[in-house]
Amino acid sequence: MNILAYLIPISLILGGLGLVFFVFTVRSNQYDDPEGDAQRILSGEYDDHPKQD
């Protein structure tokens, strides 16, 4: 039973850290266009040589 005194706080801390990082990624707009990325992968048009300005 003593091990639960260690495991419960550790799991709460790790869960809280995961939640904090998830909120950070949502606020930094990393999930803006998931459909566009999927369409670009399936597209036959490749941009291997991007235009130089």
mmCIF entry with sequence, helices, sheets and N, C-alpha, C, O atoms, coordinates in Angstrom:
data_MODEL
# 
_entry.id   MODEL 
# 
_entity.id                         1 
_entity.type                       polymer 
_entity.pdbx_number_of_molecules   1 
# 
_entity_poly.entity_id                      1 
_entity_poly.type                           'polypeptide(L)' 
_entity_poly.nstd_linkage                   no 
_entity_poly.nstd_monomer                   no 
_entity_poly.pdbx_seq_one_letter_code       MNILAYLIPISLILGGLGLVFFVFTVRSNQYDDPEGDAQRILSGEYDDHPKQD 
_entity_poly.pdbx_seq_one_letter_code_can   MNILAYLIPISLILGGLGLVFFVFTVRSNQYDDPEGDAQRILSGEYDDHPKQD 
_entity_poly.pdbx_strand_id                 A 
# 
loop_
_entity_poly_seq.entity_id 
_entity_poly_seq.num 
_entity_poly_seq.mon_id 
_entity_poly_seq.hetero 
1 1  MET n 
1 2  ASN n 
1 3  ILE n 
1 4  LEU n 
1 5  ALA n 
1 6  TYR n 
1 7  LEU n 
1 8  ILE n 
1 9  PRO n 
1 10 ILE n 
1 11 SER n 
1 12 LEU n 
1 13 ILE n 
1 14 LEU n 
1 15 GLY n 
1 16 GLY n 
1 17 LEU n 
1 18 GLY n 
1 19 LEU n 
1 20 VAL n 
1 21 PHE n 
1 22 PHE n 
1 23 VAL n 
1 24 PHE n 
1 25 THR n 
1 26 VAL n 
1 27 ARG n 
1 28 SER n 
1 29 ASN n 
1 30 GLN n 
1 31 TYR n 
1 32 ASP n 
1 33 ASP n 
1 34 PRO n 
1 35 GLU n 
1 36 GLY n 
1 37 ASP n 
1 38 ALA n 
1 39 GLN n 
1 40 ARG n 
1 41 ILE n 
1 42 LEU n 
1 43 SER n 
1 44 GLY n 
1 45 GLU n 
1 46 TYR n 
1 47 ASP n 
1 48 ASP n 
1 49 HIS n 
1 50 PRO n 
1 51 LYS n 
1 52 GLN n 
1 53 ASP n 
# 
_struct_asym.id          A 
_struct_asym.entity_id   1 
# 
loop_
_struct_conf.conf_type_id 
_struct_conf.id 
_struct_conf.pdbx_PDB_helix_id 
_struct_conf.beg_label_comp_id 
_struct_conf.beg_label_asym_id 
_struct_conf.beg_label_seq_id 
_struct_conf.pdbx_beg_PDB_ins_code 
_struct_conf.end_label_comp_id 
_struct_conf.end_label_asym_id 
_struct_conf.end_label_seq_id 
_struct_conf.pdbx_end_PDB_ins_code 
_struct_conf.beg_auth_comp_id 
_struct_conf.beg_auth_asym_id 
_struct_conf.beg_auth_seq_id 
_struct_conf.end_auth_comp_id 
_struct_conf.end_auth_asym_id 
_struct_conf.end_auth_seq_id 
_struct_conf.pdbx_PDB_helix_class 
_struct_conf.details 
_struct_conf.pdbx_PDB_helix_length 
HELX_P HELX_P1 AA1 ASN A 2  ? ARG A 27 ? ASN A 2  ARG A 27 1 ? 26 
HELX_P HELX_P2 AA2 PRO A 34 ? LEU A 42 ? PRO A 34 LEU A 42 1 ? 9  
# 
_struct_conf_type.id          HELX_P 
_struct_conf_type.criteria    ? 
_struct_conf_type.reference   ? 
# 
loop_
_atom_site.group_PDB 
_atom_site.id 
_atom_site.type_symbol 
_atom_site.label_atom_id 
_atom_site.label_alt_id 
_atom_site.label_comp_id 
_atom_site.label_asym_id 
_atom_site.label_entity_id 
_atom_site.label_seq_id 
_atom_site.pdbx_PDB_ins_code 
_atom_site.Cartn_x 
_atom_site.Cartn_y 
_atom_site.Cartn_z 
_atom_site.occupancy 
_atom_site.B_iso_or_equiv 
_atom_site.pdbx_formal_charge 
_atom_site.auth_seq_id 
_atom_site.auth_comp_id 
_atom_site.auth_asym_id 
_atom_site.auth_atom_id 
_atom_site.pdbx_PDB_model_num 
ATOM 1   N N  . MET A 1 1  ? 0.810  -1.198 0.000   1.00 0.00 ? 1  MET A N  1 
ATOM 2   C CA . MET A 1 1  ? 0.000  0.000  0.000   1.00 0.00 ? 1  MET A CA 1 
ATOM 3   C C  . MET A 1 1  ? 0.851  1.258  0.000   1.00 0.00 ? 1  MET A C  1 
ATOM 4   O O  . MET A 1 1  ? 0.392  2.309  -0.447  1.00 0.00 ? 1  MET A O  1 
ATOM 5   N N  . ASN A 1 2  ? 2.067  1.175  0.487   1.00 0.00 ? 2  ASN A N  1 
ATOM 6   C CA . ASN A 1 2  ? 2.926  2.358  0.520   1.00 0.00 ? 2  ASN A CA 1 
ATOM 7   C C  . ASN A 1 2  ? 3.298  2.820  -0.883  1.00 0.00 ? 2  ASN A C  1 
ATOM 8   O O  . ASN A 1 2  ? 3.561  4.002  -1.103  1.00 0.00 ? 2  ASN A O  1 
ATOM 9   N N  . ILE A 1 3  ? 3.320  1.897  -1.818  1.00 0.00 ? 3  ILE A N  1 
ATOM 10  C CA . ILE A 1 3  ? 3.695  2.260  -3.176  1.00 0.00 ? 3  ILE A CA 1 
ATOM 11  C C  . ILE A 1 3  ? 2.659  3.183  -3.807  1.00 0.00 ? 3  ILE A C  1 
ATOM 12  O O  . ILE A 1 3  ? 2.995  3.999  -4.665  1.00 0.00 ? 3  ILE A O  1 
ATOM 13  N N  . LEU A 1 4  ? 1.396  3.058  -3.387  1.00 0.00 ? 4  LEU A N  1 
ATOM 14  C CA . LEU A 1 4  ? 0.350  3.940  -3.910  1.00 0.00 ? 4  LEU A CA 1 
ATOM 15  C C  . LEU A 1 4  ? 0.594  5.392  -3.521  1.00 0.00 ? 4  LEU A C  1 
ATOM 16  O O  . LEU A 1 4  ? 0.189  6.300  -4.247  1.00 0.00 ? 4  LEU A O  1 
ATOM 17  N N  . ALA A 1 5  ? 1.240  5.620  -2.402  1.00 0.00 ? 5  ALA A N  1 
ATOM 18  C CA . ALA A 1 5  ? 1.564  6.978  -1.963  1.00 0.00 ? 5  ALA A CA 1 
ATOM 19  C C  . ALA A 1 5  ? 2.543  7.630  -2.941  1.00 0.00 ? 5  ALA A C  1 
ATOM 20  O O  . ALA A 1 5  ? 2.607  8.857  -3.021  1.00 0.00 ? 5  ALA A O  1 
ATOM 21  N N  . TYR A 1 6  ? 3.291  6.838  -3.670  1.00 0.00 ? 6  TYR A N  1 
ATOM 22  C CA . TYR A 1 6  ? 4.215  7.370  -4.675  1.00 0.00 ? 6  TYR A CA 1 
ATOM 23  C C  . TYR A 1 6  ? 3.587  7.402  -6.063  1.00 0.00 ? 6  TYR A C  1 
ATOM 24  O O  . TYR A 1 6  ? 3.755  8.370  -6.805  1.00 0.00 ? 6  TYR A O  1 
ATOM 25  N N  . LEU A 1 7  ? 2.872  6.354  -6.406  1.00 0.00 ? 7  LEU A N  1 
ATOM 26  C CA . LEU A 1 7  ? 2.354  6.235  -7.768  1.00 0.00 ? 7  LEU A CA 1 
ATOM 27  C C  . LEU A 1 7  ? 1.232  7.209  -8.081  1.00 0.00 ? 7  LEU A C  1 
ATOM 28  O O  . LEU A 1 7  ? 1.168  7.730  -9.195  1.00 0.00 ? 7  LEU A O  1 
ATOM 29  N N  . ILE A 1 8  ? 0.351  7.467  -7.135  1.00 0.00 ? 8  ILE A N  1 
ATOM 30  C CA . ILE A 1 8  ? -0.771 8.371  -7.406  1.00 0.00 ? 8  ILE A CA 1 
ATOM 31  C C  . ILE A 1 8  ? -0.286 9.797  -7.685  1.00 0.00 ? 8  ILE A C  1 
ATOM 32  O O  . ILE A 1 8  ? -0.707 10.377 -8.686  1.00 0.00 ? 8  ILE A O  1 
ATOM 33  N N  . PRO A 1 9  ? 0.570  10.388 -6.858  1.00 0.00 ? 9  PRO A N  1 
ATOM 34  C CA . PRO A 1 9  ? 1.050  11.742 -7.194  1.00 0.00 ? 9  PRO A CA 1 
ATOM 35  C C  . PRO A 1 9  ? 1.861  11.790 -8.492  1.00 0.00 ? 9  PRO A C  1 
ATOM 36  O O  . PRO A 1 9  ? 1.770  12.759 -9.245  1.00 0.00 ? 9  PRO A O  1 
ATOM 37  N N  . ILE A 1 10 ? 2.647  10.751 -8.751  1.00 0.00 ? 10 ILE A N  1 
ATOM 38  C CA . ILE A 1 10 ? 3.424  10.724 -9.996  1.00 0.00 ? 10 ILE A CA 1 
ATOM 39  C C  . ILE A 1 10 ? 2.493  10.687 -11.202 1.00 0.00 ? 10 ILE A C  1 
ATOM 40  O O  . ILE A 1 10 ? 2.718  11.392 -12.186 1.00 0.00 ? 10 ILE A O  1 
ATOM 41  N N  . SER A 1 11 ? 1.448  9.868  -11.128 1.00 0.00 ? 11 SER A N  1 
ATOM 42  C CA . SER A 1 11 ? 0.527  9.789  -12.261 1.00 0.00 ? 11 SER A CA 1 
ATOM 43  C C  . SER A 1 11 ? -0.242 11.093 -12.441 1.00 0.00 ? 11 SER A C  1 
ATOM 44  O O  . SER A 1 11 ? -0.502 11.496 -13.575 1.00 0.00 ? 11 SER A O  1 
ATOM 45  N N  . LEU A 1 12 ? -0.608 11.756 -11.359 1.00 0.00 ? 12 LEU A N  1 
ATOM 46  C CA . LEU A 1 12 ? -1.288 13.046 -11.464 1.00 0.00 ? 12 LEU A CA 1 
ATOM 47  C C  . LEU A 1 12 ? -0.380 14.115 -12.066 1.00 0.00 ? 12 LEU A C  1 
ATOM 48  O O  . LEU A 1 12 ? -0.828 14.930 -12.872 1.00 0.00 ? 12 LEU A O  1 
ATOM 49  N N  . ILE A 1 13 ? 0.873  14.113 -11.682 1.00 0.00 ? 13 ILE A N  1 
ATOM 50  C CA . ILE A 1 13 ? 1.830  15.078 -12.238 1.00 0.00 ? 13 ILE A CA 1 
ATOM 51  C C  . ILE A 1 13 ? 2.039  14.830 -13.729 1.00 0.00 ? 13 ILE A C  1 
ATOM 52  O O  . ILE A 1 13 ? 2.041  15.773 -14.520 1.00 0.00 ? 13 ILE A O  1 
ATOM 53  N N  . LEU A 1 14 ? 2.214  13.574 -14.115 1.00 0.00 ? 14 LEU A N  1 
ATOM 54  C CA . LEU A 1 14 ? 2.409  13.269 -15.537 1.00 0.00 ? 14 LEU A CA 1 
ATOM 55  C C  . LEU A 1 14 ? 1.169  13.588 -16.364 1.00 0.00 ? 14 LEU A C  1 
ATOM 56  O O  . LEU A 1 14 ? 1.277  14.081 -17.487 1.00 0.00 ? 14 LEU A O  1 
ATOM 57  N N  . GLY A 1 15 ? 0.000  13.311 -15.814 1.00 0.00 ? 15 GLY A N  1 
ATOM 58  C CA . GLY A 1 15 ? -1.237 13.657 -16.507 1.00 0.00 ? 15 GLY A CA 1 
ATOM 59  C C  . GLY A 1 15 ? -1.390 15.162 -16.654 1.00 0.00 ? 15 GLY A C  1 
ATOM 60  O O  . GLY A 1 15 ? -1.821 15.647 -17.701 1.00 0.00 ? 15 GLY A O  1 
ATOM 61  N N  . GLY A 1 16 ? -1.042 15.897 -15.618 1.00 0.00 ? 16 GLY A N  1 
ATOM 62  C CA . GLY A 1 16 ? -1.087 17.361 -15.683 1.00 0.00 ? 16 GLY A CA 1 
ATOM 63  C C  . GLY A 1 16 ? -0.117 17.923 -16.703 1.00 0.00 ? 16 GLY A C  1 
ATOM 64  O O  . GLY A 1 16 ? -0.442 18.867 -17.422 1.00 0.00 ? 16 GLY A O  1 
ATOM 65  N N  . LEU A 1 17 ? 1.082  17.342 -16.767 1.00 0.00 ? 17 LEU A N  1 
ATOM 66  C CA . LEU A 1 17 ? 2.057  17.787 -17.770 1.00 0.00 ? 17 LEU A CA 1 
ATOM 67  C C  . LEU A 1 17 ? 1.558  17.514 -19.183 1.00 0.00 ? 17 LEU A C  1 
ATOM 68  O O  . LEU A 1 17 ? 1.729  18.343 -20.078 1.00 0.00 ? 17 LEU A O  1 
ATOM 69  N N  . GLY A 1 18 ? 0.945  16.358 -19.382 1.00 0.00 ? 18 GLY A N  1 
ATOM 70  C CA . GLY A 1 18 ? 0.388  16.055 -20.694 1.00 0.00 ? 18 GLY A CA 1 
ATOM 71  C C  . GLY A 1 18 ? -0.699 17.042 -21.081 1.00 0.00 ? 18 GLY A C  1 
ATOM 72  O O  . GLY A 1 18 ? -0.767 17.473 -22.232 1.00 0.00 ? 18 GLY A O  1 
ATOM 73  N N  . LEU A 1 19 ? -1.544 17.400 -20.133 1.00 0.00 ? 19 LEU A N  1 
ATOM 74  C CA . LEU A 1 19 ? -2.606 18.374 -20.386 1.00 0.00 ? 19 LEU A CA 1 
ATOM 75  C C  . LEU A 1 19 ? -2.028 19.745 -20.704 1.00 0.00 ? 19 LEU A C  1 
ATOM 76  O O  . LEU A 1 19 ? -2.514 20.425 -21.607 1.00 0.00 ? 19 LEU A O  1 
ATOM 77  N N  . VAL A 1 20 ? -1.004 20.155 -19.977 1.00 0.00 ? 20 VAL A N  1 
ATOM 78  C CA . VAL A 1 20 ? -0.365 21.450 -20.225 1.00 0.00 ? 20 VAL A CA 1 
ATOM 79  C C  . VAL A 1 20 ? 0.244  21.482 -21.622 1.00 0.00 ? 20 VAL A C  1 
ATOM 80  O O  . VAL A 1 20 ? 0.080  22.474 -22.332 1.00 0.00 ? 20 VAL A O  1 
ATOM 81  N N  . PHE A 1 21 ? 0.935  20.438 -22.032 1.00 0.00 ? 21 PHE A N  1 
ATOM 82  C CA . PHE A 1 21 ? 1.541  20.416 -23.363 1.00 0.00 ? 21 PHE A CA 1 
ATOM 83  C C  . PHE A 1 21 ? 0.479  20.364 -24.454 1.00 0.00 ? 21 PHE A C  1 
ATOM 84  O O  . PHE A 1 21 ? 0.665  20.957 -25.517 1.00 0.00 ? 21 PHE A O  1 
ATOM 85  N N  . PHE A 1 22 ? -0.624 19.672 -24.215 1.00 0.00 ? 22 PHE A N  1 
ATOM 86  C CA . PHE A 1 22 ? -1.705 19.641 -25.195 1.00 0.00 ? 22 PHE A CA 1 
ATOM 87  C C  . PHE A 1 22 ? -2.311 21.031 -25.367 1.00 0.00 ? 22 PHE A C  1 
ATOM 88  O O  . PHE A 1 22 ? -2.541 21.468 -26.495 1.00 0.00 ? 22 PHE A O  1 
ATOM 89  N N  . VAL A 1 23 ? -2.570 21.727 -24.270 1.00 0.00 ? 23 VAL A N  1 
ATOM 90  C CA . VAL A 1 23 ? -3.119 23.081 -24.356 1.00 0.00 ? 23 VAL A CA 1 
ATOM 91  C C  . VAL A 1 23 ? -2.132 23.996 -25.064 1.00 0.00 ? 23 VAL A C  1 
ATOM 92  O O  . VAL A 1 23 ? -2.542 24.852 -25.848 1.00 0.00 ? 23 VAL A O  1 
ATOM 93  N N  . PHE A 1 24 ? -0.846 23.834 -24.806 1.00 0.00 ? 24 PHE A N  1 
ATOM 94  C CA . PHE A 1 24 ? 0.170  24.647 -25.487 1.00 0.00 ? 24 PHE A CA 1 
ATOM 95  C C  . PHE A 1 24 ? 0.134  24.422 -26.996 1.00 0.00 ? 24 PHE A C  1 
ATOM 96  O O  . PHE A 1 24 ? 0.210  25.383 -27.762 1.00 0.00 ? 24 PHE A O  1 
ATOM 97  N N  . THR A 1 25 ? 0.020  23.172 -27.433 1.00 0.00 ? 25 THR A N  1 
ATOM 98  C CA . THR A 1 25 ? 0.003  22.910 -28.869 1.00 0.00 ? 25 THR A CA 1 
ATOM 99  C C  . THR A 1 25 ? -1.268 23.428 -29.519 1.00 0.00 ? 25 THR A C  1 
ATOM 100 O O  . THR A 1 25 ? -1.231 23.869 -30.668 1.00 0.00 ? 25 THR A O  1 
ATOM 101 N N  . VAL A 1 26 ? -2.390 23.386 -28.816 1.00 0.00 ? 26 VAL A N  1 
ATOM 102 C CA . VAL A 1 26 ? -3.634 23.923 -29.366 1.00 0.00 ? 26 VAL A CA 1 
ATOM 103 C C  . VAL A 1 26 ? -3.539 25.434 -29.499 1.00 0.00 ? 26 VAL A C  1 
ATOM 104 O O  . VAL A 1 26 ? -3.967 25.995 -30.508 1.00 0.00 ? 26 VAL A O  1 
ATOM 105 N N  . ARG A 1 27 ? -2.990 26.091 -28.503 1.00 0.00 ? 27 ARG A N  1 
ATOM 106 C CA . ARG A 1 27 ? -2.876 27.550 -28.547 1.00 0.00 ? 27 ARG A CA 1 
ATOM 107 C C  . ARG A 1 27 ? -1.837 28.026 -29.554 1.00 0.00 ? 27 ARG A C  1 
ATOM 108 O O  . ARG A 1 27 ? -1.927 29.156 -30.033 1.00 0.00 ? 27 ARG A O  1 
ATOM 109 N N  . SER A 1 28 ? -0.857 27.198 -29.885 1.00 0.00 ? 28 SER A N  1 
ATOM 110 C CA . SER A 1 28 ? 0.147  27.606 -30.867 1.00 0.00 ? 28 SER A CA 1 
ATOM 111 C C  . SER A 1 28 ? -0.255 27.192 -32.279 1.00 0.00 ? 28 SER A C  1 
ATOM 112 O O  . SER A 1 28 ? 0.567  27.230 -33.195 1.00 0.00 ? 28 SER A O  1 
ATOM 113 N N  . ASN A 1 29 ? -1.517 26.796 -32.458 1.00 0.00 ? 29 ASN A N  1 
ATOM 114 C CA . ASN A 1 29 ? -2.119 26.522 -33.777 1.00 0.00 ? 29 ASN A CA 1 
ATOM 115 C C  . ASN A 1 29 ? -1.408 25.415 -34.550 1.00 0.00 ? 29 ASN A C  1 
ATOM 116 O O  . ASN A 1 29 ? -1.205 25.544 -35.758 1.00 0.00 ? 29 ASN A O  1 
ATOM 117 N N  . GLN A 1 30 ? -1.033 24.353 -33.889 1.00 0.00 ? 30 GLN A N  1 
ATOM 118 C CA . GLN A 1 30 ? -0.370 23.256 -34.575 1.00 0.00 ? 30 GLN A CA 1 
ATOM 119 C C  . GLN A 1 30 ? -1.358 22.289 -35.216 1.00 0.00 ? 30 GLN A C  1 
ATOM 120 O O  . GLN A 1 30 ? -0.953 21.391 -35.954 1.00 0.00 ? 30 GLN A O  1 
ATOM 121 N N  . TYR A 1 31 ? -2.648 22.462 -34.942 1.00 0.00 ? 31 TYR A N  1 
ATOM 122 C CA . TYR A 1 31 ? -3.660 21.571 -35.492 1.00 0.00 ? 31 TYR A CA 1 
ATOM 123 C C  . TYR A 1 31 ? -4.584 22.317 -36.449 1.00 0.00 ? 31 TYR A C  1 
ATOM 124 O O  . TYR A 1 31 ? -5.763 21.979 -36.554 1.00 0.00 ? 31 TYR A O  1 
ATOM 125 N N  . ASP A 1 32 ? -4.069 23.320 -37.146 1.00 0.00 ? 32 ASP A N  1 
ATOM 126 C CA . ASP A 1 32 ? -4.919 24.177 -37.973 1.00 0.00 ? 32 ASP A CA 1 
ATOM 127 C C  . ASP A 1 32 ? -5.483 23.473 -39.198 1.00 0.00 ? 32 ASP A C  1 
ATOM 128 O O  . ASP A 1 32 ? -6.671 23.616 -39.491 1.00 0.00 ? 32 ASP A O  1 
ATOM 129 N N  . ASP A 1 33 ? -4.668 22.723 -39.916 1.00 0.00 ? 33 ASP A N  1 
ATOM 130 C CA . ASP A 1 33 ? -5.106 22.204 -41.207 1.00 0.00 ? 33 ASP A CA 1 
ATOM 131 C C  . ASP A 1 33 ? -4.751 20.727 -41.380 1.00 0.00 ? 33 ASP A C  1 
ATOM 132 O O  . ASP A 1 33 ? -3.938 20.404 -42.246 1.00 0.00 ? 33 ASP A O  1 
ATOM 133 N N  . PRO A 1 34 ? -5.328 19.821 -40.591 1.00 0.00 ? 34 PRO A N  1 
ATOM 134 C CA . PRO A 1 34 ? -4.980 18.410 -40.749 1.00 0.00 ? 34 PRO A CA 1 
ATOM 135 C C  . PRO A 1 34 ? -5.496 17.826 -42.065 1.00 0.00 ? 34 PRO A C  1 
ATOM 136 O O  . PRO A 1 34 ? -4.872 16.918 -42.615 1.00 0.00 ? 34 PRO A O  1 
ATOM 137 N N  . GLU A 1 35 ? -6.618 18.327 -42.580 1.00 0.00 ? 35 GLU A N  1 
ATOM 138 C CA . GLU A 1 35 ? -7.149 17.817 -43.852 1.00 0.00 ? 35 GLU A CA 1 
ATOM 139 C C  . GLU A 1 35 ? -6.247 18.227 -45.006 1.00 0.00 ? 35 GLU A C  1 
ATOM 140 O O  . GLU A 1 35 ? -6.058 17.448 -45.940 1.00 0.00 ? 35 GLU A O  1 
ATOM 141 N N  . GLY A 1 36 ? -5.698 19.408 -44.965 1.00 0.00 ? 36 GLY A N  1 
ATOM 142 C CA . GLY A 1 36 ? -4.803 19.866 -46.024 1.00 0.00 ? 36 GLY A CA 1 
ATOM 143 C C  . GLY A 1 36 ? -3.543 19.018 -46.096 1.00 0.00 ? 36 GLY A C  1 
ATOM 144 O O  . GLY A 1 36 ? -3.069 18.691 -47.184 1.00 0.00 ? 36 GLY A O  1 
ATOM 145 N N  . ASP A 1 37 ? -3.007 18.666 -44.945 1.00 0.00 ? 37 ASP A N  1 
ATOM 146 C CA . ASP A 1 37 ? -1.818 17.813 -44.927 1.00 0.00 ? 37 ASP A CA 1 
ATOM 147 C C  . ASP A 1 37 ? -2.123 16.451 -45.531 1.00 0.00 ? 37 ASP A C  1 
ATOM 148 O O  . ASP A 1 37 ? -1.314 15.903 -46.280 1.00 0.00 ? 37 ASP A O  1 
ATOM 149 N N  . ALA A 1 38 ? -3.288 15.906 -45.208 1.00 0.00 ? 38 ALA A N  1 
ATOM 150 C CA . ALA A 1 38 ? -3.662 14.599 -45.749 1.00 0.00 ? 38 ALA A CA 1 
ATOM 151 C C  . ALA A 1 38 ? -3.819 14.676 -47.266 1.00 0.00 ? 38 ALA A C  1 
ATOM 152 O O  . ALA A 1 38 ? -3.424 13.748 -47.972 1.00 0.00 ? 38 ALA A O  1 
ATOM 153 N N  . GLN A 1 39 ? -4.375 15.738 -47.765 1.00 0.00 ? 39 GLN A N  1 
ATOM 154 C CA . GLN A 1 39 ? -4.553 15.887 -49.208 1.00 0.00 ? 39 GLN A CA 1 
ATOM 155 C C  . GLN A 1 39 ? -3.208 16.076 -49.913 1.00 0.00 ? 39 GLN A C  1 
ATOM 156 O O  . GLN A 1 39 ? -3.018 15.564 -51.016 1.00 0.00 ? 39 GLN A O  1 
ATOM 157 N N  . ARG A 1 40 ? -2.284 16.794 -49.302 1.00 0.00 ? 40 ARG A N  1 
ATOM 158 C CA . ARG A 1 40 ? -0.965 16.986 -49.911 1.00 0.00 ? 40 ARG A CA 1 
ATOM 159 C C  . ARG A 1 40 ? -0.205 15.666 -50.000 1.00 0.00 ? 40 ARG A C  1 
ATOM 160 O O  . ARG A 1 40 ? 0.533  15.449 -50.961 1.00 0.00 ? 40 ARG A O  1 
ATOM 161 N N  . ILE A 1 41 ? -0.370 14.790 -49.026 1.00 0.00 ? 41 ILE A N  1 
ATOM 162 C CA . ILE A 1 41 ? 0.316  13.498 -49.061 1.00 0.00 ? 41 ILE A CA 1 
ATOM 163 C C  . ILE A 1 41 ? -0.206 12.654 -50.221 1.00 0.00 ? 41 ILE A C  1 
ATOM 164 O O  . ILE A 1 41 ? 0.568  11.981 -50.901 1.00 0.00 ? 41 ILE A O  1 
ATOM 165 N N  . LEU A 1 42 ? -1.511 12.692 -50.443 1.00 0.00 ? 42 LEU A N  1 
ATOM 166 C CA . LEU A 1 42 ? -2.115 11.870 -51.485 1.00 0.00 ? 42 LEU A CA 1 
ATOM 167 C C  . LEU A 1 42 ? -1.996 12.492 -52.872 1.00 0.00 ? 42 LEU A C  1 
ATOM 168 O O  . LEU A 1 42 ? -2.263 11.830 -53.875 1.00 0.00 ? 42 LEU A O  1 
ATOM 169 N N  . SER A 1 43 ? -1.601 13.750 -52.935 1.00 0.00 ? 43 SER A N  1 
ATOM 170 C CA . SER A 1 43 ? -1.501 14.449 -54.210 1.00 0.00 ? 43 SER A CA 1 
ATOM 171 C C  . SER A 1 43 ? -0.315 13.931 -55.020 1.00 0.00 ? 43 SER A C  1 
ATOM 172 O O  . SER A 1 43 ? 0.700  13.521 -54.456 1.00 0.00 ? 43 SER A O  1 
ATOM 173 N N  . GLY A 1 44 ? -0.449 13.952 -56.331 1.00 0.00 ? 44 GLY A N  1 
ATOM 174 C CA . GLY A 1 44 ? 0.645  13.530 -57.195 1.00 0.00 ? 44 GLY A CA 1 
ATOM 175 C C  . GLY A 1 44 ? 1.609  14.653 -57.523 1.00 0.00 ? 44 GLY A C  1 
ATOM 176 O O  . GLY A 1 44 ? 2.632  14.419 -58.168 1.00 0.00 ? 44 GLY A O  1 
ATOM 177 N N  . GLU A 1 45 ? 1.306  15.852 -57.098 1.00 0.00 ? 45 GLU A N  1 
ATOM 178 C CA . GLU A 1 45 ? 2.166  17.004 -57.364 1.00 0.00 ? 45 GLU A CA 1 
ATOM 179 C C  . GLU A 1 45 ? 3.189  17.141 -56.244 1.00 0.00 ? 45 GLU A C  1 
ATOM 180 O O  . GLU A 1 45 ? 2.836  17.365 -55.086 1.00 0.00 ? 45 GLU A O  1 
ATOM 181 N N  . TYR A 1 46 ? 4.440  17.006 -56.600 1.00 0.00 ? 46 TYR A N  1 
ATOM 182 C CA . TYR A 1 46 ? 5.502  17.102 -55.608 1.00 0.00 ? 46 TYR A CA 1 
ATOM 183 C C  . TYR A 1 46 ? 6.279  18.393 -55.825 1.00 0.00 ? 46 TYR A C  1 
ATOM 184 O O  . TYR A 1 46 ? 6.470  18.831 -56.959 1.00 0.00 ? 46 TYR A O  1 
ATOM 185 N N  . ASP A 1 47 ? 6.715  18.986 -54.752 1.00 0.00 ? 47 ASP A N  1 
ATOM 186 C CA . ASP A 1 47 ? 7.491  20.216 -54.822 1.00 0.00 ? 47 ASP A CA 1 
ATOM 187 C C  . ASP A 1 47 ? 8.915  19.923 -54.362 1.00 0.00 ? 47 ASP A C  1 
ATOM 188 O O  . ASP A 1 47 ? 9.381  20.439 -53.346 1.00 0.00 ? 47 ASP A O  1 
ATOM 189 N N  . ASP A 1 48 ? 9.601  19.067 -55.151 1.00 0.00 ? 48 ASP A N  1 
ATOM 190 C CA . ASP A 1 48 ? 10.959 18.690 -54.778 1.00 0.00 ? 48 ASP A CA 1 
ATOM 191 C C  . ASP A 1 48 ? 11.947 19.835 -54.967 1.00 0.00 ? 48 ASP A C  1 
ATOM 192 O O  . ASP A 1 48 ? 12.957 19.917 -54.268 1.00 0.00 ? 48 ASP A O  1 
ATOM 193 N N  . HIS A 1 49 ? 11.652 20.704 -55.902 1.00 0.00 ? 49 HIS A N  1 
ATOM 194 C CA . HIS A 1 49 ? 12.535 21.839 -56.182 1.00 0.00 ? 49 HIS A CA 1 
ATOM 195 C C  . HIS A 1 49 ? 11.735 23.126 -56.024 1.00 0.00 ? 49 HIS A C  1 
ATOM 196 O O  . HIS A 1 49 ? 11.189 23.636 -57.002 1.00 0.00 ? 49 HIS A O  1 
ATOM 197 N N  . PRO A 1 50 ? 11.656 23.662 -54.795 1.00 0.00 ? 50 PRO A N  1 
ATOM 198 C CA . PRO A 1 50 ? 10.873 24.884 -54.588 1.00 0.00 ? 50 PRO A CA 1 
ATOM 199 C C  . PRO A 1 50 ? 11.506 26.071 -55.313 1.00 0.00 ? 50 PRO A C  1 
ATOM 200 O O  . PRO A 1 50 ? 12.717 26.115 -55.532 1.00 0.00 ? 50 PRO A O  1 
ATOM 201 N N  . LYS A 1 51 ? 10.662 27.022 -55.676 1.00 0.00 ? 51 LYS A N  1 
ATOM 202 C CA . LYS A 1 51 ? 11.132 28.218 -56.362 1.00 0.00 ? 51 LYS A CA 1 
ATOM 203 C C  . LYS A 1 51 ? 11.954 29.066 -55.416 1.00 0.00 ? 51 LYS A C  1 
ATOM 204 O O  . LYS A 1 51 ? 11.606 29.245 -54.249 1.00 0.00 ? 51 LYS A O  1 
ATOM 205 N N  . GLN A 1 52 ? 13.053 29.585 -55.940 1.00 0.00 ? 52 GLN A N  1 
ATOM 206 C CA . GLN A 1 52 ? 13.896 30.466 -55.141 1.00 0.00 ? 52 GLN A CA 1 
ATOM 207 C C  . GLN A 1 52 ? 13.540 31.901 -55.470 1.00 0.00 ? 52 GLN A C  1 
ATOM 208 O O  . GLN A 1 52 ? 13.387 32.265 -56.636 1.00 0.00 ? 52 GLN A O  1 
ATOM 209 N N  . ASP A 1 53 ? 13.410 32.721 -54.422 1.00 0.00 ? 53 ASP A N  1 
ATOM 210 C CA . ASP A 1 53 ? 13.056 34.135 -54.630 1.00 0.00 ? 53 ASP A CA 1 
ATOM 211 C C  . ASP A 1 53 ? 14.265 34.975 -54.916 1.00 0.00 ? 53 ASP A C  1 
ATOM 212 O O  . ASP A 1 53 ? 14.143 36.184 -55.115 1.00 0.00 ? 53 ASP A O  1 
# 
